[in-house]
Amino acid sequence: MSTPTGVQIHLEAHGVRAQISQVGASLRHLVVGDTTVVPPYPDDRPAPSCSGVVLVPWPNRIRDGIWIDGDETRALAITEPKLNNAIHGLLRYTAYEITDQSDAGVLLRANVVPQLGYPYLLETSVRYTLGADGVTVEHTIVNRSDDPAPVALGTHPFLTVSGADPKQLMLHIPAETFFETDDRLLPVGESPVSGGTDLRTPRRLADVQLDTGFATLRRKEDGRVRSTLTAPDGRTVTLWQGPGLDYLQAYTSRSYPGQELVVALEPMSAPAEAFNSGRGLRRLAPGESWTVQWGVTLTA
C-alpha cells in the first residue's frame, strides 16, 4: 500500500512482525510475540518526529548549515528553520528502492547525489532482518565520488513496551558523558553524566525529560552497547549498537500519535555538529565501503 511514506513493506517471521516505510527506509512498527516495541503511527501521515528514519550522511544538527570542507566553506539547505540548522541528513524524504525482499527481511537502496552544500555521490543501503527476538539492521555506505567523502550515520527509532504503563518503564543508558547544548540544541560542551542525565542506573521514564546526546558508551565483551527499557513485569526492550556507532541521542516525547509517553533511542556514528568538530566523522576514500549494525530485541 502506498502512503505519504511510500510503499509499506510488511515482514513476518520467527514470531516477529515489522513494517518498513519506503520513504526514509524507516522502521515504522515492530512487534515481538504479542508485544509492540516500536509503536506505529497513522498510515495517512508522514513520519512524526523523524520516526524510524535513516539519517545520512549526518545525524542530528549542523549549525546554520555551514561546514568547512578542506579549503571550502559549504552551505547546506536549512531543514530546521525554527532553529536555523541543517538536520538529519539528505535522505529523510527520499523513497528508497526496494531491491530484495523475503518474509524475514528487506534490502533498500538510495543514493546521496551531489547537491547544495554536499558535492559527493554516495551509494547507501539498509537491510532489515528479523530474528527470533527482534530485528537486526545493517547499513552500508560506498563513496562513488572522485574525492574522499565525509560521512556519518544515525537512525531514529521510537521504543515502548505495550501493555505496560509507559510512565513506569525503566530506562537504562550506559553512558559516562553527555553533550551540553545551547538554545538551538547544538553542543557547547561535554560533561560527566549526573542527575537527570545519569541513566547508568535505570530511572523511570516519567522522571526524565531528554533531548540529549550521549558519549563514552560502555560496550560489552561482544562489542555491543546495550540501552534498555524495562517494564514492571520484566519484559525488556534492548537497543544495541555495534562497533562504529559510538554515540546515542535520547529523546522523550508526550506527543507521539497514540502514545502517552515514548522514547527515541537513536544510535549514531557521530554526534551533532560532527561536520565541524570532526568528532566521529569518517572520510571514505573513493570506492571505499563502510558498514555498521544495530538492532532492537525483546526479552521476557
C-alpha positions as CSV (number, residue, x, y, z in Angstrom):
1,M,0.0,0.0,0.0
2,S,1.3,3.5,-0.9
3,T,1.1,6.2,1.7
4,P,2.8,9.6,2.4
5,T,5.8,7.5,3.4
6,G,5.7,5.4,0.3
7,V,5.2,1.7,-0.1
8,Q,4.8,-0.1,3.2
9,I,6.8,-3.3,3.5
10,H,5.4,-5.9,5.8
11,L,7.8,-8.6,7.2
12,E,6.8,-11.6,9.4
13,A,9.0,-14.4,10.6
14,H,10.0,-16.2,13.8
15,G,7.0,-14.7,15.7
16,V,8.2,-11.2,14.8
17,R,6.3,-8.6,12.7
18,A,7.8,-5.4,11.2
19,Q,6.6,-2.6,9.0
20,I,9.2,-0.7,7.0
21,S,8.4,2.5,5.1
22,Q,10.0,3.1,1.8
23,V,10.5,6.9,2.5
24,G,13.5,7.3,4.7
25,A,13.8,3.4,4.9
26,S,12.2,3.8,8.3
27,L,11.4,1.2,10.9
28,R,7.7,2.1,11.3
29,H,6.4,-0.7,13.5
30,L,7.9,-3.7,15.3
31,V,6.0,-6.4,17.3
32,V,7.8,-9.3,19.0
33,G,5.4,-12.0,20.0
34,D,2.5,-10.1,21.4
35,T,4.5,-7.0,22.5
36,T,4.7,-3.8,20.4
37,V,8.2,-2.4,20.9
38,V,8.2,0.2,18.1
39,P,4.8,1.9,18.1
40,P,3.1,2.6,14.8
41,Y,1.6,5.9,13.6
42,P,-1.3,6.5,11.2
43,D,-0.8,5.4,7.6
44,D,-2.1,8.7,6.2
45,R,0.6,10.9,7.7
46,P,4.4,11.5,7.3
47,A,6.8,10.1,9.9
48,P,6.3,12.1,13.2
49,S,9.5,13.5,14.7
50,C,11.5,11.6,12.1
51,S,10.3,8.3,13.5
52,G,12.4,5.4,12.4
53,V,14.1,7.3,9.6
54,V,17.7,6.7,8.4
55,L,19.9,9.8,8.9
56,V,22.7,10.0,6.4
57,P,25.3,11.5,5.6
58,W,24.9,13.1,9.0
59,P,22.6,12.6,12.0
60,N,21.4,15.5,14.2
61,R,22.3,19.1,13.5
62,I,24.8,21.3,11.7
63,R,24.8,24.9,12.9
64,D,23.5,27.3,10.3
65,G,24.0,24.5,7.7
66,I,27.6,25.8,7.4
67,W,30.7,23.5,7.5
68,I,34.3,23.6,6.4
69,D,35.4,21.0,3.8
70,G,39.1,21.4,3.4
71,D,39.6,24.8,1.9
72,E,35.9,25.2,1.0
73,T,33.1,26.6,3.1
74,R,29.9,24.7,2.3
75,A,26.3,25.8,2.9
76,L,23.6,23.2,3.3
77,A,19.9,23.8,3.0
78,I,18.3,24.8,6.3
79,T,15.9,22.0,7.1
80,E,15.1,23.1,10.7
81,P,14.1,26.7,10.1
82,K,12.9,27.2,13.7
83,L,16.5,26.8,14.9
84,N,18.3,27.6,11.7
85,N,20.0,24.3,11.4
86,A,20.6,21.6,8.8
87,I,19.2,18.5,10.4
88,H,19.2,14.7,9.9
89,G,21.0,14.4,6.6
90,L,19.8,14.3,3.0
91,L,17.7,11.1,2.6
92,R,14.9,11.8,5.2
93,Y,12.3,12.4,2.5
94,T,13.7,10.0,-0.2
95,A,11.8,6.9,-1.4
96,Y,14.4,4.1,-1.3
97,E,14.5,1.4,-4.0
98,I,13.3,-2.0,-2.7
99,T,15.9,-4.4,-4.2
100,D,15.4,-7.6,-2.3
101,Q,12.6,-8.9,-0.1
102,S,11.6,-12.1,1.7
103,D,9.3,-12.9,4.7
104,A,12.2,-12.3,7.1
105,G,14.0,-9.3,5.5
106,V,14.3,-6.5,3.1
107,L,17.1,-4.6,1.4
108,L,16.6,-0.9,0.4
109,R,19.0,1.3,-1.5
110,A,19.2,5.0,-2.2
111,N,21.9,7.4,-3.5
112,V,23.0,10.7,-1.9
113,V,23.6,12.8,-5.0
114,P,25.9,15.9,-5.2
115,Q,23.8,18.9,-4.2
116,L,23.7,22.2,-2.4
117,G,26.4,22.0,0.4
118,Y,27.4,18.4,-0.2
119,P,29.2,17.7,-3.5
120,Y,29.6,13.9,-3.1
121,L,28.0,10.8,-4.5
122,L,27.2,8.0,-2.1
123,E,25.6,4.7,-2.6
124,T,23.7,3.7,0.6
125,S,21.8,0.6,1.6
126,V,19.8,-0.6,4.6
127,R,19.0,-4.3,5.3
128,Y,16.4,-5.3,7.9
129,T,16.4,-8.9,9.1
130,L,14.0,-10.4,11.6
131,G,15.2,-12.9,14.2
132,A,13.6,-14.8,17.0
133,D,13.7,-11.8,19.4
134,G,13.6,-8.8,17.2
135,V,15.4,-7.1,14.2
136,T,18.9,-6.6,13.1
137,V,19.6,-3.5,10.9
138,E,22.7,-3.2,8.7
139,H,23.8,0.0,6.9
140,T,26.4,0.2,4.1
141,I,27.7,3.4,2.5
142,V,30.0,3.4,-0.5
143,N,31.7,6.5,-1.8
144,R,31.3,6.8,-5.6
145,S,33.0,10.2,-5.7
146,D,36.4,11.0,-7.1
147,D,37.4,12.6,-3.7
148,P,37.2,11.4,-0.1
149,A,33.7,12.0,1.2
150,P,32.8,12.9,4.8
151,V,30.1,10.7,6.2
152,A,28.3,9.9,9.4
153,L,25.1,7.9,10.0
154,G,22.3,7.5,12.5
155,T,18.7,6.3,12.8
156,H,15.7,7.4,14.8
157,P,13.6,4.5,16.3
158,F,10.9,5.2,19.0
159,L,10.5,2.5,21.6
160,T,7.9,1.3,24.1
161,V,6.6,-1.9,25.8
162,S,2.9,-2.4,25.0
163,G,0.6,-3.3,27.9
164,A,2.8,-1.5,30.4
165,D,2.2,1.9,31.9
166,P,4.8,3.9,30.0
167,K,5.5,6.2,33.0
168,Q,6.7,3.1,34.9
169,L,9.1,1.9,32.3
170,M,12.7,1.9,33.5
171,L,15.3,3.5,31.1
172,H,19.0,2.5,31.2
173,I,21.7,4.1,29.0
174,P,25.3,3.0,29.7
175,A,26.9,6.4,29.0
176,E,29.6,8.1,31.0
177,T,29.2,11.6,29.4
178,F,26.6,13.8,27.7
179,F,26.7,16.8,25.5
180,E,25.6,20.2,27.0
181,T,23.6,22.2,24.4
182,D,22.6,25.8,23.7
183,D,19.1,27.0,23.0
184,R,19.4,25.7,19.4
185,L,20.2,22.2,20.7
186,L,23.8,22.3,19.5
187,P,26.6,21.0,21.6
188,V,28.6,23.6,23.6
189,G,30.5,21.1,25.9
190,E,30.8,17.6,27.2
191,S,30.4,16.7,30.8
192,P,30.1,13.6,33.0
193,V,26.5,12.4,33.4
194,S,24.8,13.5,36.6
195,G,21.3,13.9,37.9
196,G,18.7,13.6,35.1
197,T,21.4,12.6,32.5
198,D,22.8,9.7,34.6
199,L,21.0,6.6,33.4
200,R,23.6,4.1,34.2
201,T,21.2,3.1,37.0
202,P,17.8,2.8,35.4
203,R,15.3,5.5,36.0
204,R,11.5,5.8,35.5
205,L,10.7,7.2,32.1
206,A,8.2,9.6,33.7
207,D,11.1,11.1,35.8
208,V,13.3,12.1,32.8
209,Q,13.0,14.6,30.1
210,L,15.5,14.1,27.4
211,D,16.7,15.5,24.1
212,T,20.2,14.6,24.9
213,G,23.3,13.3,23.1
214,F,25.4,10.7,25.0
215,A,29.0,9.6,24.5
216,T,31.6,7.4,26.2
217,L,29.3,4.4,25.9
218,R,30.1,1.2,27.8
219,R,30.5,-1.7,25.5
220,K,30.0,-5.4,26.5
221,E,32.6,-8.1,25.7
222,D,30.8,-8.8,22.4
223,G,31.5,-5.2,21.3
224,R,27.9,-4.0,21.6
225,V,26.4,-1.1,23.6
226,R,23.0,-2.0,25.1
227,S,20.4,0.5,26.3
228,T,17.2,-0.9,27.7
229,L,13.6,-0.1,28.5
230,T,12.1,-2.4,31.1
231,A,8.5,-2.9,32.1
232,P,7.4,-3.7,35.7
233,D,6.7,-7.3,34.6
234,G,10.3,-7.8,33.5
235,R,9.9,-7.5,29.7
236,T,12.9,-5.7,28.4
237,V,13.4,-3.9,25.1
238,T,17.1,-3.6,24.2
239,L,18.5,-1.2,21.6
240,W,22.0,-2.5,20.7
241,Q,24.7,-0.7,18.8
242,G,27.6,-2.4,17.0
243,P,31.1,-1.1,16.5
244,G,31.3,2.2,14.8
245,L,28.1,3.5,16.4
246,D,29.7,5.3,19.3
247,Y,27.0,7.8,20.2
248,L,23.4,7.8,21.3
249,Q,20.7,10.5,21.2
250,A,17.8,10.0,23.6
251,Y,14.5,11.9,23.1
252,T,11.4,11.6,25.2
253,S,8.0,12.6,23.7
254,R,4.5,13.0,25.0
255,S,3.1,14.0,21.6
256,Y,3.7,10.8,19.6
257,P,0.5,9.7,17.9
258,G,-1.5,7.3,20.0
259,Q,1.2,7.2,22.8
260,E,1.1,8.8,26.2
261,L,4.9,8.7,26.5
262,V,7.7,7.2,24.3
263,V,11.4,7.4,24.0
264,A,13.5,7.6,20.9
265,L,16.9,5.9,21.3
266,E,19.0,6.9,18.3
267,P,22.3,5.1,17.6
268,M,24.7,7.4,15.8
269,S,28.3,7.2,14.4
270,A,28.8,10.8,15.2
271,P,27.2,13.5,17.4
272,A,25.6,16.8,16.4
273,E,28.0,19.2,14.6
274,A,30.3,16.4,13.5
275,F,30.9,18.0,10.1
276,N,32.6,20.9,12.0
277,S,34.0,19.2,15.1
278,G,35.2,16.1,13.2
279,R,34.0,14.0,16.2
280,G,33.2,10.5,14.9
281,L,33.3,11.7,11.3
282,R,34.6,9.3,8.7
283,R,36.2,10.2,5.3
284,L,35.6,7.4,2.9
285,A,38.2,7.2,0.1
286,P,36.9,6.9,-3.4
287,G,35.3,3.4,-3.8
288,E,35.6,2.7,0.0
289,S,32.7,0.9,1.7
290,W,31.7,1.2,5.4
291,T,29.2,-1.0,7.2
292,V,27.6,-0.7,10.7
293,Q,24.9,-2.6,12.5
294,W,22.3,-2.1,15.3
295,G,19.1,-3.8,16.4
296,V,16.1,-4.0,18.7
297,T,15.3,-7.1,20.8
298,L,12.7,-8.1,23.4
299,T,13.4,-10.5,26.3
300,A,10.7,-11.6,28.7
